[in-house]
Amino acid sequence: MEAGAEFGKADRWSRLEVALRCLSPRRRVLILILIMVLVYGGLIAIDGLLLRPFIDQSFAGSSDLSIFQERARLLLNGGMIYRDVPLGSFPVESPPLINYLFIPPQLAGGGWWAYELWFSFFALLSSLSTYLVLRDWDDHLAFVAAALLLLCPFLVIDATMGLQDEPIVAFFFILPVLLFLRKRFKGATAAVTVGFWTKFLSIILFPAMLLQLPTWKERLRHIGLAVLISLAIALPFLIVCPVEFLLFPTYYMLGSNDGGAGMSAVGLMSAGGLVIPGTVGALATIAALLVSYWYCWKHKLDIWRSCLLVTVVFLSIYPMIRLSYFVIPFAFLVVWAAEDRRVLLRILVMYVPLMIAQALEFTINDGTVPAELAWVALISLIAGLAILADATRIALREECFLDRPRSPAAPLWRAEPSAVPERKSSQEVN
């Protein structure tokens, strides 16, 4: 009977895969939108009907919603960030552009639900962009990868109940790599520069992208383009409030932190009593990134694997991270997870120990639990990073559908499925 049950289960999965492969591109886009409406919309409704009072009372400091609202109101009232921040308010530690992206939800009412809808929209943008770009390699697997990204627990929670702006950061992080895959090199440089001025995290991709260009002449052109875009964005602030504007990058270099912050290894050790100076953590991060760039160049890794490796190295070393940052390696690994269950299992399981580390770090900071539990959080963080590293190891060694020949995909708005069978995956061929 057990054999029969296993056969029936496998048969159901086979029928599901056949049904998914028969979907037209238009239906795949509509299904991604439907997933967003059902999953994200459902969680927003549950949050409003049941959870919001409890979250506001028990986890008031876990969300930056009040900061988002204050920044948006400041801009809508004609003020300038960095210069006109109210006395005693939280200082502006982020690049300028992210603050302007809070204006649409503020115009929609500025409530928690408006921001949750806005962040969910960016989660959908990341998913749709992934599908629309990667479908030239394999329409079915690109759809599966995009659906996995949309269902990523890091992304779902932050866009809804977590009320964090990381869905915006994730979109601007993955977009340059997708453009680079499509040979839109100038667009990729522009996107990574805009991402840099939205949240600094995107800048770690730029050297990996430059290494993919064949000549120094082309690299210098792209560096010049990035500099021009940066000047256009930064110049108004340099003219109006140069002193205040030039102070905010010290936050990312840990200049004002004695030790790390967040759920990073350095931050947790500092919470446990072993303080490592911020400058040491910053220098260690720079050194680790330089080694990762050298490894990508030495082993001639493609752009997707290069950005995956650089991101994983950065998150493992940088002394100031949070749980939501791990949506970024998740977004790269879905192209393997779409057909390799080993990778899929790892990127889902790693959420558990990382979530435990984040929860302990938060409760230690607000005094709910003793600081000694920081060492338990550190062990949990190391376990999550080890799972992520193992998934990355598989990705660097195994083939994914992006390694196969690229060919123009079927028209996006064709209603009926193609009569030509799709390319088979490597597992089917075997």
VOPAGU-2260 file (C-alpha; in pm, 1 decimal, decimal comma):
REM VOPAGU-2260
SITE   aa  ch    i         X         Y         Z
SITE  MET   A    0       0,0       0,0       0,0
SITE  GLU   A    1     289,8     235,3      73,3
SITE  ALA   A    2     426,6     175,2    -275,4
SITE  GLY   A    3      86,2     254,7    -419,8
SITE  ALA   A    4      63,3     575,3    -219,3
SITE  GLU   A    5     409,3     681,8    -334,1
SITE  PHE   A    6     316,4     604,8    -694,8
SITE  GLY   A    7      -3,7     806,7    -663,4
SITE  LYS   A    8     186,2    1099,7    -516,7
SITE  ALA   A    9     445,1    1088,9    -794,8
SITE  ASP   A   10     166,0    1062,3   -1049,7
SITE  ARG   A   11      -0,7    1374,7    -910,4
SITE  TRP   A   12     326,8    1566,4    -932,6
SITE  SER   A   13     371,0    1446,7   -1291,1
SITE  ARG   A   14      23,8    1562,9   -1387,4
SITE  LEU   A   15      90,2    1900,0   -1221,7
SITE  GLU   A   16     414,6    1942,5   -1416,5
SITE  VAL   A   17     242,6    1852,5   -1742,5
SITE  ALA   A   18     -31,3    2105,8   -1669,4
SITE  LEU   A   19     225,4    2375,0   -1590,6
SITE  ARG   A   20     418,4    2304,2   -1909,2
SITE  CYS   A   21     101,7    2345,7   -2114,8
SITE  LEU   A   22      38,9    2697,9   -1985,1
SITE  SER   A   23      66,6    2983,0   -2230,9
SITE  PRO   A   24     299,3    3274,4   -2146,8
SITE  ARG   A   25      -1,4    3497,9   -2084,2
SITE  ARG   A   26    -146,7    3254,4   -1832,4
SITE  ARG   A   27     188,5    3228,6   -1657,3
SITE  VAL   A   28     196,9    3604,5   -1609,4
SITE  LEU   A   29    -162,5    3600,4   -1484,0
SITE  ILE   A   30     -83,9    3316,1   -1241,3
SITE  LEU   A   31     205,2    3514,2   -1093,5
SITE  ILE   A   32     -29,4    3808,6   -1043,7
SITE  LEU   A   33    -288,5    3575,2    -889,8
SITE  ILE   A   34     -28,9    3433,8    -648,1
SITE  MET   A   35      54,6    3785,9    -537,1
SITE  VAL   A   36    -312,4    3871,9    -487,0
SITE  LEU   A   37    -392,3    3553,7    -293,9
SITE  VAL   A   38     -77,3    3514,0     -83,3
SITE  TYR   A   39      23,9    3874,2     -23,0
SITE  GLY   A   40    -332,6    4007,3     -26,1
SITE  GLY   A   41    -440,4    3730,3     211,0
SITE  LEU   A   42    -161,3    3806,5     457,0
SITE  ILE   A   43    -238,5    4178,8     441,5
SITE  ALA   A   44    -602,1    4102,0     520,9
SITE  ILE   A   45    -505,5    3870,5     809,1
SITE  ASP   A   46    -265,8    4133,3     935,4
SITE  GLY   A   47    -534,6    4401,0     938,5
SITE  LEU   A   48    -813,1    4185,4    1079,2
SITE  LEU   A   49    -624,2    3986,0    1340,5
SITE  LEU   A   50    -256,8    4062,1    1389,3
SITE  ARG   A   51    -190,2    4434,4    1356,8
SITE  PRO   A   52    -288,2    4533,6    1714,6
SITE  PHE   A   53     -75,3    4250,2    1856,0
SITE  ILE   A   54     222,2    4335,4    1630,5
SITE  ASP   A   55     205,4    4705,7    1716,7
SITE  GLN   A   56     195,4    4625,9    2087,4
SITE  SER   A   57     452,3    4344,8    2102,6
SITE  PHE   A   58     689,2    4432,2    1817,2
SITE  ALA   A   59     664,8    4808,3    1791,4
SITE  GLY   A   60    1035,5    4844,9    1712,4
SITE  SER   A   61    1052,4    4570,0    1448,7
SITE  SER   A   62     923,0    4789,5    1166,4
SITE  ASP   A   63    1052,3    5117,2    1026,6
SITE  LEU   A   64     703,6    5227,3     919,9
SITE  SER   A   65     708,7    5545,0    1127,5
SITE  ILE   A   66    1040,2    5643,7     966,5
SITE  PHE   A   67     904,3    5577,1     616,8
SITE  GLN   A   68     600,4    5793,0     691,1
SITE  GLU   A   69     807,4    6075,1     837,8
SITE  ARG   A   70    1044,3    6085,0     538,4
SITE  ALA   A   71     757,3    6085,2     289,2
SITE  ARG   A   72     571,3    6362,3     474,5
SITE  LEU   A   73     890,1    6566,7     485,7
SITE  LEU   A   74     934,0    6544,3     108,1
SITE  LEU   A   75     566,2    6609,4      36,8
SITE  ASN   A   76     582,9    6923,6     250,2
SITE  GLY   A   77     871,5    7060,8      45,9
SITE  GLY   A   78    1151,1    6966,4     282,1
SITE  MET   A   79    1485,8    6808,4     195,2
SITE  ILE   A   80    1612,5    6494,2     358,9
SITE  TYR   A   81    1943,8    6517,2     546,0
SITE  ARG   A   82    1886,8    6893,4     601,6
SITE  ASP   A   83    1528,6    6922,8     730,9
SITE  VAL   A   84    1496,4    6613,4     950,4
SITE  PRO   A   85    1305,9    6711,8    1268,1
SITE  LEU   A   86    1515,9    6761,0    1579,9
SITE  GLY   A   87    1541,2    6439,0    1779,1
SITE  SER   A   88    1418,0    6225,0    1491,5
SITE  PHE   A   89    1604,2    5923,0    1358,9
SITE  PRO   A   90    1888,2    6052,5    1133,5
SITE  VAL   A   91    1881,1    5972,7     761,7
SITE  GLU   A   92    2129,6    5687,8     718,8
SITE  SER   A   93    2016,8    5569,6     376,9
SITE  PRO   A   94    2092,6    5696,4      25,0
SITE  PRO   A   95    1843,2    5954,0    -104,3
SITE  LEU   A   96    1633,6    5767,1    -362,0
SITE  ILE   A   97    1472,5    5515,7    -126,0
SITE  ASN   A   98    1307,3    5804,7      59,6
SITE  TYR   A   99    1135,9    5925,3    -258,4
SITE  LEU   A  100     997,6    5575,9    -316,8
SITE  PHE   A  101     792,4    5614,8       1,1
SITE  ILE   A  102     589,2    5897,1    -153,5
SITE  PRO   A  103     334,6    5679,8    -348,9
SITE  PRO   A  104     208,4    5484,0     -44,7
SITE  GLN   A  105     203,6    5803,7     158,6
SITE  LEU   A  106     -10,5    5970,4    -107,4
SITE  ALA   A  107    -242,4    5668,4     -91,7
SITE  GLY   A  108    -313,0    5740,5     273,3
SITE  GLY   A  109      11,9    5653,9     446,2
SITE  GLY   A  110    -137,8    5370,3     650,4
SITE  TRP   A  111      32,0    5038,3     715,4
SITE  TRP   A  112    -185,3    4875,4     448,0
SITE  ALA   A  113     -70,9    5124,6     181,0
SITE  TYR   A  114     293,9    5045,1     250,5
SITE  GLU   A  115     226,4    4670,1     255,5
SITE  LEU   A  116      57,1    4692,1     -83,6
SITE  TRP   A  117     345,8    4900,7    -218,4
SITE  PHE   A  118     611,7    4658,3     -96,6
SITE  SER   A  119     408,2    4364,5    -232,1
SITE  PHE   A  120     400,1    4536,3    -570,2
SITE  PHE   A  121     781,2    4536,6    -576,9
SITE  ALA   A  122     784,4    4167,4    -488,4
SITE  LEU   A  123     564,6    4109,4    -792,7
SITE  LEU   A  124     795,9    4325,4   -1005,6
SITE  SER   A  125    1094,4    4109,8    -906,8
SITE  SER   A  126     904,7    3793,1    -993,1
SITE  LEU   A  127     771,3    3919,3   -1326,1
SITE  SER   A  128    1111,3    4057,9   -1426,6
SITE  THR   A  129    1270,9    3721,1   -1351,6
SITE  TYR   A  130    1017,0    3536,9   -1564,2
SITE  LEU   A  131    1014,7    3781,3   -1855,7
SITE  VAL   A  132    1394,6    3785,2   -1886,5
SITE  LEU   A  133    1472,1    3418,8   -1820,7
SITE  ARG   A  134    1197,8    3275,8   -2043,5
SITE  ASP   A  135    1431,4    3300,4   -2343,6
SITE  TRP   A  136    1623,7    3006,8   -2195,7
SITE  ASP   A  137    1328,4    2796,2   -2080,1
SITE  ASP   A  138     978,0    2937,0   -2047,4
SITE  HIS   A  139     855,9    2670,2   -1806,3
SITE  LEU   A  140    1156,3    2674,0   -1573,6
SITE  ALA   A  141    1165,8    3054,6   -1579,0
SITE  PHE   A  142     803,8    3053,0   -1462,5
SITE  VAL   A  143     880,8    2804,2   -1184,2
SITE  ALA   A  144    1180,2    3013,9   -1073,0
SITE  ALA   A  145     968,6    3331,8   -1073,4
SITE  ALA   A  146     692,6    3160,8    -873,1
SITE  LEU   A  147     945,4    3035,0    -617,3
SITE  LEU   A  148    1084,1    3385,5    -581,8
SITE  LEU   A  149     736,6    3530,2    -531,6
SITE  LEU   A  150     671,0    3269,0    -259,3
SITE  CYS   A  151    1006,6    3327,9     -88,7
SITE  PRO   A  152     934,9    3348,1     287,4
SITE  PHE   A  153    1189,7    3628,7     331,2
SITE  LEU   A  154    1002,1    3834,5      70,7
SITE  VAL   A  155     646,2    3745,6     171,8
SITE  ILE   A  156     690,3    3832,9     539,4
SITE  ASP   A  157     881,7    4156,9     482,7
SITE  ALA   A  158     638,1    4287,6     223,5
SITE  THR   A  159     337,4    4226,6     448,0
SITE  MET   A  160     348,9    4181,7     825,7
SITE  GLY   A  161     716,9    4272,4     855,3
SITE  LEU   A  162     664,5    4610,8     685,6
SITE  GLN   A  163    1026,0    4647,5     566,6
SITE  ASP   A  164    1151,8    4807,3     246,8
SITE  GLU   A  165    1366,4    4508,5     145,4
SITE  PRO   A  166    1131,2    4410,9    -143,2
SITE  ILE   A  167    1233,8    4740,7    -306,1
SITE  VAL   A  168    1600,8    4666,7    -236,4
SITE  ALA   A  169    1567,5    4315,0    -380,0
SITE  PHE   A  170    1413,2    4446,7    -701,5
SITE  PHE   A  171    1691,4    4698,6    -761,6
SITE  PHE   A  172    1946,9    4430,1    -675,7
SITE  ILE   A  173    1824,5    4164,4    -919,8
SITE  LEU   A  174    1729,9    4401,8   -1204,3
SITE  PRO   A  175    2088,7    4491,1   -1315,1
SITE  VAL   A  176    2182,0    4122,5   -1337,2
SITE  LEU   A  177    1873,6    4044,4   -1543,9
SITE  LEU   A  178    1955,0    4332,1   -1780,6
SITE  PHE   A  179    2313,8    4211,7   -1806,4
SITE  LEU   A  180    2189,7    3865,7   -1905,6
SITE  ARG   A  181    1994,7    4025,4   -2190,5
SITE  LYS   A  182    2313,1    4205,6   -2308,5
SITE  ARG   A  183    2170,4    4541,8   -2202,7
SITE  PHE   A  184    2503,5    4643,8   -2054,6
SITE  LYS   A  185    2442,9    5018,5   -2032,6
SITE  GLY   A  186    2101,2    4956,1   -1883,9
SITE  ALA   A  187    2259,1    4721,9   -1628,8
SITE  THR   A  188    2513,6    4988,1   -1530,7
SITE  ALA   A  189    2238,4    5249,1   -1498,2
SITE  ALA   A  190    2025,1    5009,9   -1291,4
SITE  VAL   A  191    2307,2    4914,0   -1053,9
SITE  THR   A  192    2392,0    5283,7   -1006,4
SITE  VAL   A  193    2029,8    5371,3    -928,6
SITE  GLY   A  194    2023,2    5070,3    -695,4
SITE  PHE   A  195    2335,8    5201,0    -525,9
SITE  TRP   A  196    2168,5    5536,3    -458,9
SITE  THR   A  197    1856,8    5353,1    -338,0
SITE  LYS   A  198    2038,9    5123,5     -93,4
SITE  PHE   A  199    2416,0    5086,0     -99,5
SITE  LEU   A  200    2400,5    4705,9    -111,3
SITE  SER   A  201    2380,6    4697,2    -492,8
SITE  ILE   A  202    2732,5    4837,3    -533,1
SITE  ILE   A  203    2890,9    4499,1    -455,5
SITE  LEU   A  204    2765,1    4375,0    -795,0
SITE  PHE   A  205    2937,2    4641,0   -1004,6
SITE  PRO   A  206    3291,5    4495,1    -995,3
SITE  ALA   A  207    3152,7    4150,8   -1081,5
SITE  MET   A  208    2974,2    4303,8   -1380,5
SITE  LEU   A  209    3286,3    4491,0   -1493,5
SITE  LEU   A  210    3487,1    4167,3   -1491,5
SITE  GLN   A  211    3244,7    4024,8   -1748,2
SITE  LEU   A  212    3332,1    4298,2   -2000,6
SITE  PRO   A  213    3609,2    4201,2   -2245,7
SITE  THR   A  214    3825,0    4516,0   -2251,4
SITE  TRP   A  215    3936,1    4791,2   -2016,8
SITE  LYS   A  216    3805,9    5046,8   -2262,6
SITE  GLU   A  217    3450,3    4917,8   -2216,3
SITE  ARG   A  218    3496,5    4896,6   -1840,4
SITE  LEU   A  219    3607,5    5258,7   -1822,9
SITE  ARG   A  220    3305,5    5363,3   -2028,1
SITE  HIS   A  221    3071,2    5195,1   -1782,4
SITE  ILE   A  222    3256,4    5343,6   -1485,7
SITE  GLY   A  223    3216,8    5686,0   -1647,9
SITE  LEU   A  224    2844,0    5625,2   -1700,5
SITE  ALA   A  225    2804,5    5526,6   -1334,7
SITE  VAL   A  226    2991,4    5838,9   -1224,6
SITE  LEU   A  227    2774,0    6065,7   -1440,9
SITE  ILE   A  228    2451,1    5915,7   -1306,9
SITE  SER   A  229    2583,9    5940,8    -951,8
SITE  LEU   A  230    2672,2    6306,9    -996,8
SITE  ALA   A  231    2326,3    6381,1   -1135,2
SITE  ILE   A  232    2166,1    6223,4    -828,3
SITE  ALA   A  233    2404,4    6355,8    -563,8
SITE  LEU   A  234    2468,2    6708,1    -695,2
SITE  PRO   A  235    2149,0    6872,5    -557,0
SITE  PHE   A  236    2230,1    6744,9    -207,7
SITE  LEU   A  237    2595,7    6842,4    -238,9
SITE  ILE   A  238    2488,6    7195,3    -325,7
SITE  VAL   A  239    2215,9    7241,5     -64,0
SITE  CYS   A  240    2341,1    7038,8     235,4
SITE  PRO   A  241    2689,3    6900,8     168,3
SITE  VAL   A  242    2787,2    6840,9     532,8
SITE  GLU   A  243    2473,1    6649,8     629,9
SITE  PHE   A  244    2469,9    6457,1     302,2
SITE  LEU   A  245    2830,5    6339,1     328,7
SITE  LEU   A  246    2776,3    6206,1     681,7
SITE  PHE   A  247    2535,2    5925,3     592,7
SITE  PRO   A  248    2784,7    5685,2     421,9
SITE  THR   A  249    2963,6    5639,5     756,0
SITE  TYR   A  250    2665,5    5427,1     865,7
SITE  TYR   A  251    2747,7    5161,5     605,5
SITE  MET   A  252    3119,9    5171,6     685,6
SITE  LEU   A  253    3032,3    5122,6    1054,8
SITE  GLY   A  254    3215,3    5440,7    1144,2
SITE  SER   A  255    2977,0    5519,1    1429,9
SITE  ASN   A  256    2932,7    5159,5    1549,3
SITE  ASP   A  257    3146,2    4997,3    1816,0
SITE  GLY   A  258    3099,1    4649,3    1678,7
SITE  GLY   A  259    2841,2    4520,6    1435,3
SITE  ALA   A  260    2466,2    4547,2    1421,5
SITE  GLY   A  261    2166,8    4331,2    1344,4
SITE  MET   A  262    2188,1    3953,3    1325,5
SITE  SER   A  263    2541,0    3945,7    1178,9
SITE  ALA   A  264    2807,1    3729,5    1342,2
SITE  VAL   A  265    2995,2    4040,4    1457,0
SITE  GLY   A  266    2675,1    4198,5    1586,5
SITE  LEU   A  267    2578,5    3889,0    1785,0
SITE  MET   A  268    2928,9    3852,3    1931,3
SITE  SER   A  269    2915,4    4216,7    2034,5
SITE  ALA   A  270    2577,9    4157,5    2200,8
SITE  GLY   A  271    2731,1    3860,9    2383,5
SITE  GLY   A  272    3016,5    4070,4    2517,7
SITE  LEU   A  273    3293,0    4011,0    2261,3
SITE  VAL   A  274    3307,1    4350,8    2090,2
SITE  ILE   A  275    3481,3    4371,9    1753,1
SITE  PRO   A  276    3541,8    4730,3    1629,6
SITE  GLY   A  277    3334,9    4838,4    1332,1
SITE  THR   A  278    3643,4    4928,6    1129,8
SITE  VAL   A  279    3773,5    4572,3    1163,3
SITE  GLY   A  280    3443,2    4432,0    1035,0
SITE  ALA   A  281    3438,5    4676,4     743,5
SITE  LEU   A  282    3796,5    4592,4     641,8
SITE  ALA   A  283    3725,3    4219,3     668,3
SITE  THR   A  284    3423,4    4264,5     439,8
SITE  ILE   A  285    3628,5    4453,0     179,5
SITE  ALA   A  286    3901,0    4186,4     188,5
SITE  ALA   A  287    3645,4    3904,6     149,8
SITE  LEU   A  288    3481,5    4080,5    -144,9
SITE  LEU   A  289    3818,0    4128,7    -319,1
SITE  VAL   A  290    3889,8    3757,0    -280,4
SITE  SER   A  291    3547,6    3669,9    -420,6
SITE  TYR   A  292    3600,9    3897,9    -723,8
SITE  TRP   A  293    3938,1    3731,8    -783,6
SITE  TYR   A  294    3776,0    3387,3    -760,2
SITE  CYS   A  295    3509,0    3485,2   -1013,9
SITE  TRP   A  296    3776,8    3612,4   -1254,1
SITE  LYS   A  297    4011,8    3317,9   -1198,0
SITE  HIS   A  298    3744,0    3055,6   -1259,1
SITE  LYS   A  299    3565,4    3254,9   -1532,4
SITE  LEU   A  300    3228,5    3237,3   -1361,4
SITE  ASP   A  301    2931,5    3371,1   -1555,9
SITE  ILE   A  302    2746,3    3680,7   -1437,3
SITE  TRP   A  303    2474,8    3486,3   -1251,1
SITE  ARG   A  304    2715,2    3269,0   -1053,4
SITE  SER   A  305    2950,1    3562,3    -992,4
SITE  CYS   A  306    2674,7    3775,2    -837,7
SITE  LEU   A  307    2549,4    3479,9    -633,2
SITE  LEU   A  308    2895,2    3410,0    -489,5
SITE  VAL   A  309    2970,1    3776,5    -415,7
SITE  THR   A  310    2634,0    3817,3    -239,5
SITE  VAL   A  311    2678,2    3505,8     -24,1
SITE  VAL   A  312    3031,0    3612,3      77,3
SITE  PHE   A  313    2908,0    3960,6     163,0
SITE  LEU   A  314    2618,2    3839,6     378,3
SITE  SER   A  315    2846,6    3596,0     560,6
SITE  ILE   A  316    3104,8    3861,1     656,9
SITE  TYR   A  317    2939,4    4205,7     665,6
SITE  PRO   A  318    2884,8    4308,6    1030,7
SITE  MET   A  319    2541,1    4462,6     977,1
SITE  ILE   A  320    2274,8    4238,2     821,3
SITE  ARG   A  321    1915,2    4140,2     882,5
SITE  LEU   A  322    1700,2    3841,4     792,3
SITE  SER   A  323    1537,7    4009,3     493,0
SITE  TYR   A  324    1872,5    4047,1     309,0
SITE  PHE   A  325    1872,3    3674,5     238,5
SITE  VAL   A  326    1601,9    3717,5     -22,7
SITE  ILE   A  327    1885,5    3820,4    -257,4
SITE  PRO   A  328    2078,7    3489,7    -268,9
SITE  PHE   A  329    1738,2    3319,0    -273,3
SITE  ALA   A  330    1658,0    3511,8    -593,4
SITE  PHE   A  331    1975,3    3381,5    -760,0
SITE  LEU   A  332    1937,0    3021,9    -640,9
SITE  VAL   A  333    1582,2    2977,1    -772,1
SITE  VAL   A  334    1719,1    2903,6   -1122,6
SITE  TRP   A  335    1865,6    2582,0    -978,2
SITE  ALA   A  336    1579,7    2518,0    -737,1
SITE  ALA   A  337    1336,1    2517,3   -1031,2
SITE  GLU   A  338    1462,2    2169,7   -1126,4
SITE  ASP   A  339    1695,6    2056,0    -847,1
SITE  ARG   A  340    1521,6    1952,8    -526,3
SITE  ARG   A  341    1848,0    1960,4    -331,8
SITE  VAL   A  342    1879,9    2334,9    -382,0
SITE  LEU   A  343    1507,0    2392,6    -328,3
SITE  LEU   A  344    1515,7    2211,3       5,7
SITE  ARG   A  345    1817,3    2407,4     124,6
SITE  ILE   A  346    1689,7    2755,3      38,3
SITE  LEU   A  347    1362,0    2682,2     217,1
SITE  VAL   A  348    1513,7    2515,0     524,5
SITE  MET   A  349    1774,0    2788,3     578,5
SITE  TYR   A  350    1491,1    3027,6     669,7
SITE  VAL   A  351    1433,4    2846,4    1001,8
SITE  PRO   A  352    1775,3    2891,7    1168,5
SITE  LEU   A  353    1811,8    3240,9    1022,1
SITE  MET   A  354    1469,6    3336,5    1156,8
SITE  ILE   A  355    1566,1    3205,7    1502,4
SITE  ALA   A  356    1883,7    3414,4    1494,5
SITE  GLN   A  357    1687,4    3726,5    1395,2
SITE  ALA   A  358    1421,3    3669,8    1661,3
SITE  LEU   A  359    1680,0    3622,7    1935,6
SITE  GLU   A  360    1874,3    3929,5    1824,7
SITE  PHE   A  361    1558,9    4142,3    1838,2
SITE  THR   A  362    1450,3    4017,6    2181,3
SITE  ILE   A  363    1803,2    4065,4    2320,1
SITE  ASN   A  364    1803,0    4427,3    2203,1
SITE  ASP   A  365    1470,1    4508,3    2367,1
SITE  GLY   A  366    1569,0    4333,9    2691,8
SITE  THR   A  367    1314,3    4052,0    2671,4
SITE  VAL   A  368    1579,0    3778,1    2696,2
SITE  PRO   A  369    1929,4    3782,3    2850,8
SITE  ALA   A  370    2229,1    3880,3    2637,8
SITE  GLU   A  371    2386,9    3537,3    2687,2
SITE  LEU   A  372    2140,4    3398,8    2431,6
SITE  ALA   A  373    2335,8    3588,8    2166,9
SITE  TRP   A  374    2565,0    3285,7    2148,9
SITE  VAL   A  375    2265,0    3062,3    2075,0
SITE  ALA   A  376    2164,6    3308,0    1803,3
SITE  LEU   A  377    2519,8    3295,8    1666,1
SITE  ILE   A  378    2508,2    2916,1    1642,1
SITE  SER   A  379    2171,5    2938,7    1465,6
SITE  LEU   A  380    2308,6    3200,6    1225,0
SITE  ILE   A  381    2611,9    2985,3    1143,1
SITE  ALA   A  382    2379,1    2690,7    1073,6
SITE  GLY   A  383    2173,6    2901,4     832,4
SITE  LEU   A  384    2485,7    3033,5     658,7
SITE  ALA   A  385    2620,9    2678,6     628,6
SITE  ILE   A  386    2300,7    2568,1     453,2
SITE  LEU   A  387    2323,5    2868,6     220,9
SITE  ALA   A  388    2690,4    2792,3     148,7
SITE  ASP   A  389    2603,9    2433,1      62,8
SITE  ALA   A  390    2331,4    2545,2    -176,8
SITE  THR   A  391    2583,7    2783,1    -334,3
SITE  ARG   A  392    2837,1    2499,8    -365,6
SITE  ILE   A  393    2583,9    2296,0    -562,1
SITE  ALA   A  394    2502,0    2595,2    -780,9
SITE  LEU   A  395    2866,0    2659,7    -866,9
SITE  ARG   A  396    2916,5    2297,4    -970,4
SITE  GLU   A  397    2587,7    2195,9   -1130,9
SITE  GLU   A  398    2418,1    2307,3   -1449,6
SITE  CYS   A  399    2105,1    2522,2   -1452,3
SITE  PHE   A  400    1878,9    2612,8   -1742,0
SITE  LEU   A  401    2071,3    2936,7   -1798,4
SITE  ASP   A  402    2366,2    2724,2   -1913,5
SITE  ARG   A  403    2167,5    2599,6   -2212,7
SITE  PRO   A  404    2136,6    2774,3   -2549,7
SITE  ARG   A  405    1919,0    3082,1   -2554,3
SITE  SER   A  406    1649,3    3117,6   -2818,2
SITE  PRO   A  407    1367,5    3370,1   -2863,5
SITE  ALA   A  408    1067,6    3280,4   -2650,4
SITE  ALA   A  409     714,9    3252,0   -2783,4
SITE  PRO   A  410     514,2    3577,9   -2800,6
SITE  LEU   A  411     410,2    3678,8   -2452,9
SITE  TRP   A  412      43,4    3737,8   -2523,5
SITE  ARG   A  413     -19,9    3426,8   -2731,1
SITE  ALA   A  414    -329,8    3272,2   -2574,1
SITE  GLU   A  415    -284,4    2907,8   -2669,8
SITE  PRO   A  416      12,9    2688,7   -2572,8
SITE  SER   A  417     283,5    2629,9   -2829,0
SITE  ALA   A  418     259,9    2328,0   -3052,6
SITE  VAL   A  419     637,9    2292,6   -3039,0
SITE  PRO   A  420     756,8    2100,9   -2730,7
SITE  GLU   A  421     976,8    2295,3   -2493,1
SITE  ARG   A  422    1343,9    2214,4   -2443,9
SITE  LYS   A  423    1391,5    1933,6   -2195,0
SITE  SER   A  424    1577,7    1980,9   -1872,5
SITE  SER   A  425    1900,7    1794,2   -1807,5
SITE  GLN   A  426    1727,2    1559,3   -1562,8
SITE  GLU   A  427    1469,1    1460,9   -1827,0
SITE  VAL   A  428    1741,7    1397,2   -2081,5
SITE  ASN   A  429    1924,7    1177,2   -1835,0
